[in-house]
Amino acid sequence: MTSNDAVELDQLLNETKDVLVEYVNQCQQEGVSVIDPHSPQELEKIFDFELTEKGVGPEGILDTIQGMLRYSVRSWNNRFIDKLYSGTDPIGVISELILGVLNSNNHVYHVSPVTTMMEIKTSRKMAEFIGFKDGSGITCPGGSASNQLAVITARNRKFPHIKREGFRRGEVLTMFTSAHSHYSFEKAAIMMGIGTDHLISVPCTDHGTMIPEELEKCIQQSISRGESPFFVNGTAGTTVLGAFDPLRAIGAICQKYGLWFHVDGSWGGSVMFSNKLRHLIDGSELADSYTINPHKMLGIPLQCSYLLTKDPHVLQKFNALNAEYLFHGEHYDLGDGTVGCGRRPDAVKMFLAWKYRGAKGFEIRVDRGFDLAQYMYHKLSEHPRFRLVAKPVNLNVCFWYIPESLDLSLEKINAEVFGNHLAQVTKEIHAYMRRSGRFMFDYAPLHHPEPLPIFFRIITHPRLTFDEVDELVKTIAEVGEKIFPNYEEFDEDSESVQSR
């Protein structure tokens, strides 16, 4: 017995449309929590995760959908400021729906002509924005995958024999990235058999930016050891502090030593759309490749990541295997430029959003996020109980709350003990706020150049309002005063600060 797919789709859409619209509207209402927190054990009791022999059909699936929405994190809520992304928007939802209906695969042109052209056009346009005159690119399943494809392509270009023979006896390849960079480069070193010991960590300034002189020193030392340097990563927006490396100086060093220069702009690379902020990626035109994640700062639905390249043919030239059962010599086939096969056409989401908002819409969004970060910085600076880790240069606002009852003289007497106190204060407040569901944000450590106590990390996404920033600062201060009215002793054997 066959079903009428159009009739079933119509029924499901009619049943879920109102539920989804109501959900989005509710997420943005005053007083609605970011999440109703439950442990995995509690969640198993209140949500039906059972997979049975007989399905529930259209009549029963609505209960599952409603439960899924109810117990998930509400990223549409402005107060979700935990990670490097936030809720999408109506055109984002529509683009995902279209992708689901098309069920396309962007590996060969003849099965996905329109979506392939959308990927090519968006890649070329963004390549122009960063100074790649004739550049192009490709989408990858996330920023880590984009970074890893850059490393693999760089390796294959400089050492083409490895693609066939593997490593030769005694051959040691080295890569370089800042001490504040993303761990995806460590993953790449592991995947390719280079080893994390040969991913050389370059020292940074107190603000989290790579020091070019230290990079050159590391390269020279690697050469003197008989190793083969081939790849340097500069970060445009580090994960914790949001720092931008000095790309022009790094690019000049890469040219001097003949190394592939990659820019990981997964987080901050979207400043390419802002006339006011584009100076932060000055020198990006010197790079060979550039990662950007529109699903972060630009609000495109997860996930959407591009690897842009200065040479439009480099991905195909050094990664293709020309599998004849799939690829038939079509110039517009994209899949052979990757290390995978099937490819979701994520570029559709970027293309439709660009059509809908225009580049100017992206610029407004990016600028607003940066304005919010500076506003929050000034609010925290004016409050006696907060201390900033660094002045934000991105959407990352990093700071500590210091209880009035915590003796500041202890910092000079024993910085390590003081730091342990401060870290526990951060964790206690974070746990309290997380349980309340009012705001959802994170904390982070920092180990370079010197270890710092764990601190709050807030991401001021453009969905946030200035009034909500005021409320956030006020709430953290009130929670801190409530939990730590009398800070007497710190028990290193317990998980919580002892207070009364």
N, C-alpha and C positions, 0 to 999 in steps of 0.2 A: 504494500500500500504506500503510495507516494503522497507527499504533502505539498500543498501550494505554498511555496516559500514567500511569495509576495503577501499572501493573506496572513501568514504567521508573523512576518515582519511587521505588518501593519498593526496586528494585535499587540505584539510586544512593545512597539513604539508608543502606541496609545496608552498602554498601561504604565509605562515607565516615564514618559515625558513629563507628566505633571509631578511625579515623585522627584525627578531630578531638578526640575525648576524650583520646586518647594525647598529642596535640600540646599541649593545654591543660595536662595534667598535667606533661608534660616541661618546659614553659616555667617552671613554678614550682618545679622541682627545684633543689637547691643545686648550684652549679657550672655550670649551663647558661648560656651566653652570651646576651646580648640579640640579637646578630646575628652571623652568620659573614660578615664584610665582604668584598665583591668589587667590583671596578670594573665599569662597564657592559660593557667588552670581555670581561672574565673571565666575567661572568654569561651573556653570549651563547654562550660556549663550553660551559658546564656545564648550561644550561637550554634546553629545546627551545621556542623562540619561533616556530617555523615554522607558518604557516597553510596547510594543504594542500587540495587538491581533495576528497579523501576524508577524512572525519573519523575519529577514533580510536574513537568509540563508547564505550559504558559500560565495555568491557573495558580500554581504554587511558587513559581520562580520569583514573583513579586515580593513575597515575604523574605526570601534570601537577599534580594537586592536592597530592600529597606533595612535589613539587619546589617548588611555590609556597610551601608552609608552611616548608620547610627553609631557603629563601634569603631569606625576608622578615624584617622586624624583628618580634621577639616582644614585642608590646605587653602580653601577659599576664604577662611577666616583671616582677617588682616593680622591677627595676633600670632599667626604661625610664622615665627622668625627664627626657626631652629636651624635650617640648612640653607644651602646656596640656591634654593628655588622657592617659589611660592605658588599660589593658585594660578591657573590659567585664566582665560576669558572666553566669551561666547564663541569667537571665531576659532579658538583652540579646540573647543568641544566639537564644533562642526567638522573641523579637519580630521579629528580622530574618528568620527562617525563615517566620514567619506572613505577613509582608509580601510575601515572595517568592511564597508560595502564592496569596495574595489578588490580587496585582498590581493593587491599587486605585489610583484617581486621585481626590484630594480637591479637585477643582475644582467639581463639582456634587454636591448631596446625593443625588440619586436613583441614582447609580452607586456611591456609597460611604457609605451611611447610618450605619453603626456607626462607621467611622473618622472621619467628619465630626464626629459627636457627641463622640468622644474628644478631638478637637482643640479643640472649643468648651469642653468641661468642664475640660480641663487649663489652657487659656488663662485662663478666668475664675477658676479657683482660684488660679493664680499671681498674677493681677492683684490679687486680694484680699490676698495676702501682702505686696505692696509698697504697699498703701494705695489702690489704685484701686477704690473702692467698687462701682461698676457697670461696671468695665472688662472688656475682652475681649482678643483678640489672634489671632494667626495664625502658623503656622510658615513659615519661609523656608529656602532651601538654604544655611545657614551664617550666622554672625554678621555678615559683611560685607554679605550680602544684606538682613539685618534692618535694619542701620544705614542702608543705602541706601534701603530702602523708607520708613523714617522721614523721611529728608531729602526724598524725592520727595513724600510726603504733606504735609509741612510747607509745601513750596513751592506745591503745588496749592491748599492751604487759603488761604494768604495772597495768592497771585497766581493766581486761577483763570483769568485770561485767557491765561496762558502755556500751559495745557493745550490751548487751541485755536489761539492766534495765534503762540505762541513769544514770544521776548523783544522788547520794544518798543525803539525807537531810544534809546540812552543809558541803558537800564535796567541797573543793576549790583546784583546780589544778593550779600550776604555771609553767611558762616557762621563760627561760632567754635568752637574746640575747643582742648584743652590741648596744649602742646608734647610731651607724653608719650602722646598718644592714638594709636589705631590708624590705620593708613594707609587703611582703608576709606573714611574721610571724604574723603581726597584723591581716591580713585577715584570717589566720588559726585560730587564737584565736577567732575571730568572728564566723567563720563557725562552730566551735565545741562547741560554747556556753561557752567557758572559759572566754571570755571578755578581752578586751585590757588592762584593769586595772591589769590583772593577767599575762600579758606578761611583765616581769620586765626588764627594760632597764638598762644595766650594763655600768657604766662610762668608758670612753676611754681616751687614751693619746691624746696629741696635734696632733699626727700623725694618729689618727683614729683607733687605735688598742685597743681591749678590755684589761682591767687591771685585771689579774687573781685574785689578792687579793680582788678586789671589787666584783668579781663574787662570791667568797666564802662567803664574807660578806652578799651578797644579798640572797644566799641560806640559810645561817644560820638564817637570819632574817625571811625568809619565814617559815622555820620550827618552829621557836619560836612563830609565829602567829597561829600555828596549821594547816598550809596549807600543800599541798602535791606536792612538786616539782617533776617533771618527765622528763624535756627536757631542754637541753642547745644547743644553736646554736653558732658555731664559724664561722666567715666569712673568706673565702679565696678570697679576692678581693672585697672590698666594692664598692658600686655604684658610689660614688662621688670621694673619694680620692684614691680608688683602694687598700686600706690597707689590710694586712694579719694579722689576729689575731694570738696570740701565741698558736697554736693548742696543742702542747705537754703539756703545763702547764694546759690548759683548760681540756684536756683529763684526766689528773691525778686527777683533782678536781671531774670530773664526776664519775670516778671510785670510789673515796672515798665516795661519797654520793649515789652511785647506780643510776645515772641518765643517760638517753639516750643522747649520744653525737653525734650531727649532724654537718657536715661541709657544709655550703653553698658555694660551689665553682662555682656557676653559671657563674661568671665573670672570676675569676682568677684560677679556678681549673684546667685549661688546662696546667698549668705549669708542671703538672705531666709528660708531654712529653719532658721536657727540662732538660738535665743533669745539665746545668748551674743554672737553676732557681728552681729546685725541692725542694731546701732547704726552700723555702718560705712556703711549706705545710708540713714541718717537724712535725711529730706527727699525721698525718692524719690516720695512721694505728690504732690509738687508738679509732677512731670514730666507731659508729654503722652504720652510713649512710653518704652519700656524694653526693651532687648534682653537676653535671657538664653540661654546655650548649655548646656543640660543635658548635652551630650556631653563637657563639660570636667570641672568639679568633681564632678558627680553620677554620672559613669561610664556615662551612657546611650550606646549605640553611635553612632558617627559616621554621619551627622551629624544633629543635632537642635537647631534654633535657633528661638526665638520672638521676635516683636515684639509686646509687650503695649501696649495703648493705654487711656488713661483714658476716652475717649469710645468706646463700643463700636461706633459707626456710622461713625467717621471714615475708616476705610480704604475702605469701600464708597462713601461719599459723595464722596470726592475722587479716587478712582482708577478707579471703574467706568466701563466703556464700553458695558455692556449688549448684548453681542453676542447677537443673538436666536437664532442657530444653536446656541448653547451654553447660554445662561442664559435661563430661562423664568419669571423673577420669584419663584423660591423664596428665601425669606428666609434659609435655611440654606446657600445656595451660597456658598462661601468664595473661589473663584478670582478673582472680579472685583475683590476688594479688593487684589490684588497687581498687579505689572506683568508677570506671566507668564501662563501658561495651565495646562498640566498640572502637577500637584503631588503629589509622593510623600507619603503619609500618615505622616510622621515622628513625629507626635504619638502614634501607637500605642506606640512605644517608651517614651515618657515615661509614658503612661497605665498600661501593664502594670507598669513598674518601680514606679510610685507605689502601685498596687494590691498589689504583691508586698512592697515594703519599708515602705510608709507614709511620711508626711512625717517621722516620727521617725527612720526609717532614713536619710533624706537628711541630717537634722541630725547624726546620729552620724558619718556619712561626712565632712561638711564640717568638723566640729569636730576630728576626728582629723587631717585634713590640716594644719590650723592648728597643732595641738599638735606635729606632726612638724617644722614649720618653726621653731617656737620652740626645740625641742630641738636641731635642727641649728645654729641661731644660737648657742646656748650652747656647744655642742661646738667650734665654730669659734673663738668668743671666747676659749676657754680654751687654744687652741693658739698658740704664738708665731709660727708661720709663716703664719697667715692674717690677712687684714684684711677686714672687712665693708664693703660699699658703703653699706648702710643697714640698720637693724634691720627685719626683715621684718614687714609688716602683713598679709601674704597667704601664699600657698604658695610665693612666689618668694623664694629665698635667693641673694643676689648677693654675690660675694666674690672676692678675689685670693689666690693663693699667692705668697709672697715668699721666694725662695731665701735661705738663710743667707748664701750667697756674694755676694748682690747688696748692694752698699754702700748702706745707707739714707741716708747723708749726701748721695748724689747727688740725692735727691728735692728737697732744699732748694737745692742748687746749680743744677740744671737739671731742672725738673719735666717738661718735654717729653721730654727724653732718657730720664729715669727711666720715664715713661709708656710710651715705645716698648719699653723693656726688659720692662716688666710685661706689656704686650700680647703680646709674643712668648713669654714664659713661659706665659701662659694658652693660647696656640694650640698650643704644643709639647706641653703636658700633655694638652690636649684631644685632639690627634691620636693620642697614645700610647694614651689610654684608649679611644678609638673603635676603634682597630685591635685592641685586646685583646678587645673585645666584652663585657667584664665589667659595665660600666655604660655607659649612653648618656645623655649630658646635653649642654647647649649652652653657648655663650658669647654675649655681646651687647655692643654699644657703648652709650654714653649721651652725648648732646650738649647736654642742657639741665639746669640753667642754664649749666653749664660742661662742656666736653668731658672725659670720663673715659677712662682706658685700658680696653681690652676686659677684661671680667671674666666669671667663671663665673656661669651662671644655672641653678640647680637648682630643679625643681618637685617639692615633697614631696607627691606624690599619696598618697591614703589607702591604696593598696595597699602602699606602702613600710612596712617595719618599723623600729623603733627600733634594732635590732641592725644592720640594713642601713645606717642613717645612720652608725652608728659605723664600720662597715666602709668606707663611702664616704670619710669624712673621713680615716681612716687610710691608705687606698689612694692618695688624691690626694697626701698628704704623702710617702708612700713613693716614688711616681713622681717627684715633684718633686725629692727628694733624689737619686734615681737619675740623672735627666737633668741636673741642675745641681749636681754636687758641687763644681765649681770654675767659677764664673761670671766669665770674664775680659774678654771684649769683645763688643760688639754691632756686627754688620756690617749697616748699613742697606740694603745692596744685596742681601742674601741673605734667604731666607725663614725661616731658622732662627737661633736663638741659637748663637753660637760658644762652646762649652764643652769642657772636657776631663775 
